[in-house]
Amino acid sequence: MRTWRLLAGSLLAVSSSVAASGDANGTTDATNLACATQVVSSWPLSQIANETIVVPVNAMNIGAMAPAARAGYGGMLLFGSTAPASMPTVIATLQRERPARYPMMVMTDEEGGGVMRLTNVVRPFPWAQTMGKNATAEQIGRIALRVGRELSAAGVNTDLAPVLDVDGRADFPGAANPDGLRSFSGAPAIAAADGTAFMDGLSKSVTAVVKHFPGLGYATRNTDYGPAATLSWSKLQRTGLVPFKQAIADGAQAVMLSNAHVPGLSPLPSSLSPAVVKVLRQTLGFQGLIVTDSLSSGAISALHLAEPAASVEALQAGADLILFGSPTSVAKSLALAGRISNAIVAAVNDGSLDQSTLIEAAAQVLATNATVSCPVPAG
């Protein structure tokens, strides 16, 4: 059972039309979250499970995602370098297909440099490290403000950025180094200031998802390819954790966990680790949305966990939103999402996953992306 459970009673009785927003503790508006919890609690179990799952798709195939919208999956993750000209209209149509028309999270990775999608929608901007060396935090914020506006105009409401990892190596990211040029700086204070400025600029138009908690800089390898370790927990507290503390203090709404394990804290990949989530929730006081890194990564498969079983473990650990895979076809993405949903439902039914934990996760997803009203009980 999560220790950060919502305040009960009076909050649930309040009708809210307040937009979901971050505050100084990195929390979604508490009343909106309470109302989202009440709404989600009324859903069928399969719909609650679906709200915690993001389905990957190539942007050029987005028109085939009506089944995902109607099933109530919590999000779509757009891959590919090109978006169709019709994408804003298609996304608006898909959002109307959603149960009760609550919007899904439509997300992509726009970090800059060599990690960009939808290049006909978002104009190019530099690697984070290039920005960190050549621009002020204010200038970086203005770049992010423009990126967020361009994403929003295309119907995308979530950016899986910025990278807050502290890594000063001028390396192109690859199998040996997951960060390199993706990091703003090898100096914790600079990475914190620049990364938070980027987050703040994006957040004017879209939800920014800061990553990869609790810090992937100088990890032993890229977790896409296999197991990896971060710096020791004692070192991370002085280095990699610094930008996340600042971003949370500045109102971060969403945090992505890494798939590396943290020596001295947890032997599990962070996306599956209750100890890592405990640091985020209790030590840092973060009350917003927790997103896994891809549960199709080599670090997860090395544990002999397929995505459905890994998704259950991530939710048990305290994550809210599940990412997996990259799209080979819409049919395969939807089929795997269905298997993940079935595994989550089965875990609730056999008692290995608390239904209240699943409801809390789904409510976080809904509240992050929607303004929710709940009825005032009679009497």
N, C-alpha and C positions, 0 to 999 in steps of 0.2 A: 504494500500500500504506500502510495507516495506521501511523504511528510509535508508537502507543500499544498495540501488540499485547500480548496477554496473556502473562504468564510461562508458558513452556511446560514440558513434562515432568512434574515431580512434582505440580503442581497438578491436572493432568488425571487423575492416578492416585488422587486422594483422593475417597472417597465423602463426600457432603455432605448433611446435612439441615438446614443453617443457613438461616434465613429470609433472603430478600433484604432488605438494609438499607443505609442510607447511613453513610459514615464521614466523618471530618474533611476528606477530599479530595473529597467529593461522588462517591464511587464505590459501585457495587453491590458487595456482599460478593464478594471476589475468587475464593473457592473456588466459590461458587454460580455466578458468571459462567463460570468455567472448565468446570464441569460442564454448564452450558447450552450452551457452545460444542461440547462433545463430543456432546451430544444432537442439537443442530441439524445438525451435520455428517453425521449418519446419515439425515437426511430427504431426500426427493426435492427436486429443485431448485425446482419450482413451490411446494412447501410452504414452503421457506425464503423465497422471494420474498413469499409471502402474509403471512408473519409480520411483515414490515416495513410493512404497509399497514393503515390505519384506514378503515373504511367508515362514512360518515355516514348517520344515520337519524333520522326524527322519532320521538320516544319512543313516541307512540301506535301506531306501526307496528312496534314491536320484536318482536312475535310472528312477523313474517315474515322474521326474520333467521337462521333455522336454516341456510340455505345458506351464509351467511357464517361461521357457527360451524363447520360441517362442513368448509369449505374451509381453515380454519386461519388466517383473517385475524387480524392481531395485535391489532386493536381495533375497537370501535364508538364513534362519537362521537354522543352523543344531543343532538338539537335539540328545540325546542318548549318551551312554557311549562307543559305538563301531562304528568304521567306516569300511565299506567294503574295502577289499584289492584293489578293482578296483576304489576307489573313485577319485584319481587324474585323471585317464583316463576319468571317467564319467563326472567329472566337466569340463574337457577340451572340451569334446563333447558338453555339455550343453552350454558352452560359445560360441561355434561356431554356435549354434542355435539362438543366440540372434539377434535381428534386427540390421543390419549393423555390427554385430559382436562386438559391444561395450560390454565390460564385465560387468556382474552383480557383486554385492558385495556378497561374500560367507562368511558368518559370523558364529561365535559360541561364547560361553562364556567360556573362559579359564582364570579364576581368580586365581586358586590355591586352595590347601586344599580340601574342600568339594564341591567346585564349579568348576568342570572340566567336559569336554565332551571328547569324542573321545580318550579314555585313551590308546588305542592301537596305537595311532598316536603321542600323546603328552605325554612325560614322566612326571610322577608326580612331583609336586613342592609344597611348603608349602602354608598354608593360608597367606594372606597378613600380618595379625597381627604377625604371627610367623616370617615372613621375617623381619618386622619392628623392632622386638625385638632382632633378632639374626644376622642380616646381615647389612652391610653398603649399602649405596645407590649404590655404584659402583657394589657391588656383586648382588644386586637386578637387576640392569640393565643387568648384564650378564645372569642371569636367564631368563629374558624377551627376551633377544636376542636369546637364544636357543629355547624358546617357539615359537617365531615368525618364526624362520627358519623351525621348525617342522610343524607348521601350513601351511606355504607357500608350503612346499614340498608336502603336502596333497591336495593342490588346494584351501585352505582356505585363503582368502586375507584380512579378517577383524576380529579383536578380540574385543568383547564387554568388554573391560577391559583397564585400571585398575579402581578399585573403589577408588575414591578420597575422599570419605566421611570421616569425622573426628569423630571417635567413639572408645573410649578406653575400652569398655566393652568386657571382654573375654567370650562372649556368642556365642554359635552356632546360626547362623542366623535362625530365625523362624518367627512365626506370630507376636510376640511381638517386635522383634528387627530385622529390615531388614539388619543390618550391622554386628555388633559384630566382629567376626573373619575375616570378609571380609575387614575391614578397617586396613590400615597400622599402625594407631596410633590415640590416643586421643589428641595428641599435634599437632596443625595445622602445625607448621613448619616441623615436622617429616613426617606427612602425605603428605605434599607438596613435600618434597625432595624425599621421597621413591616412591611416586606415579608417579612423573614426571620421575624418573629414569626408572621405569617399562615401562612407555609410550615410552620413548626414545629408550629403547631396542627393544620393539615390532616394533616400527616404521621403523626400519632398513629393515624389511621384509614384514610387513602387516600394515594395517591401525588400529591404536589403537583408541577406543572410550571411552573417560574418562566419568565417571558417578558418582553420579546422581545429576546433577546440579539443584539448587545451593547449595546442601549439604543435605544429608539424615541422617547424624549422629544424634543420640538421638531423632529420630522421634517418634511420639506417638505409631505407630504400623507399620507393614509391609503393604504397599499399595496393595500387591497382594490380601489381605484379606478384605480390606475395606478402607474407608477414613482415612487419617493420616495428622498430622501437623508436620512440622519441628520446630526447634527452631525459635524464633522470628527473624524477619529480622534484627533487630539491633544486635542480638547476632551472627547471621550467618555471617554478614559482618566482624566480628572479628575472626570467627572460620571456619565454613564450607566453606566459599568462598575462603579462603586463598589458598588451593591447586589448585583450578581452575584458580585463577589468575596466579599462577606460571606456570601451564601447558600451558595456553594460551600464556604467554610470551615466553615459550620455543617452541612454534610452533605446539600446538595441532591441529590436522586436523578435529576431530569430537568430539562432546559432546552429551551425552545422558541426557535428562531432567528426573527429577523424576516425580512420580505421586502424591507426597504429596503437600499440599498447604502450603504457607509461611505466617504465621501471620504477619501482618504489611506491606505486599507487595501485596498479591493476595489471594482471597478466592478460586480460581480455582486450580485444580491439575496443577503442573508446565508444564506438557506436553500440556496443553490446554490454558496456560496463556500468553497473550500478554505482560503483565508486566514483567514476568520472562524472556521472549525472549528479551525484550527491554534492560534489565540489561546485558544480555549476548552479544547482538549485539552492543549496544551504549555505555554502561558504561565500559564494559571490552574490547570492540573493536574486538570481535571474528567474523571472516568472513567465517569460515569453515562450515562443515556439522552439522546440528542440528537433532538429532534422538530422537523420543519419547521413553519412556518406553512402556511396553506392554499396548495397549489400550483395552485389555481384562481383565484388573485387576479389583479387587473389588472397588478400589477408583474411577474408571471410571463408572463402572456399577451402583454404588450407586447414580450417577447423572441421572440414567435412560437413559443413552446413550449407544446404541449398537455401535459396532466398526465402522460401516460406518459413522454414524453421528459424532462420536468422531474424526474420521480421518479428516473430513471436518473442524471441530473446531481446530484441531491441526495445519492444514495447514493455516487456517485463522490467527492463533496466530503467525505463523512464523516458525513452524517446517518444516523440509525438507523431512524426511524419517519416515515412519510409521511402527511400530512394533505391532504385535498382536499375541495373543494366544500361545498355544503349540499344536503340531500336534496330532490329534487323527487318522487322515488318510490323505493321499495326496488329495483325492477327497474333503474332507471337508475344508482343507486349501485353495485349489484352488477356491472352491465355495465362501468362505468368502472373499478372495482377490478380486474376481470378483464383489461381492456386494459393497465392499469398493470403487473399481474403478468406478462403476456405480454411486455411491453417489457423488464422486468427480466431475465426468463429469456433473452430474445434477446440482451441486452447481455452476459450471462455467456457465452453460447454463441459470440458473435462476438469475445470477448476485450476488449470495451471496458469491462467491469466485472469486476474480480477476484472470483472466487467466494469467496475468503477474506474479502474486504471485506464481501460480502453475508452470509456466515456470521456475521461479527462483529456486524453490525448486528442480525440476527435474534436472536442470542444475548443482546444487550443488552436487547431487548424481552422475551424470555422471562424473563431473570434479574430484571428489574425487577418483574415481576408474579408470580413463582412461585419456590418453593423446589424446586430440581432436585437429584436424586441421580444420580451417575454410578457405574458399576460399577468396582471395582478390577480392572485387567487381570490375567489369570492369569499365574502365574510371578513 
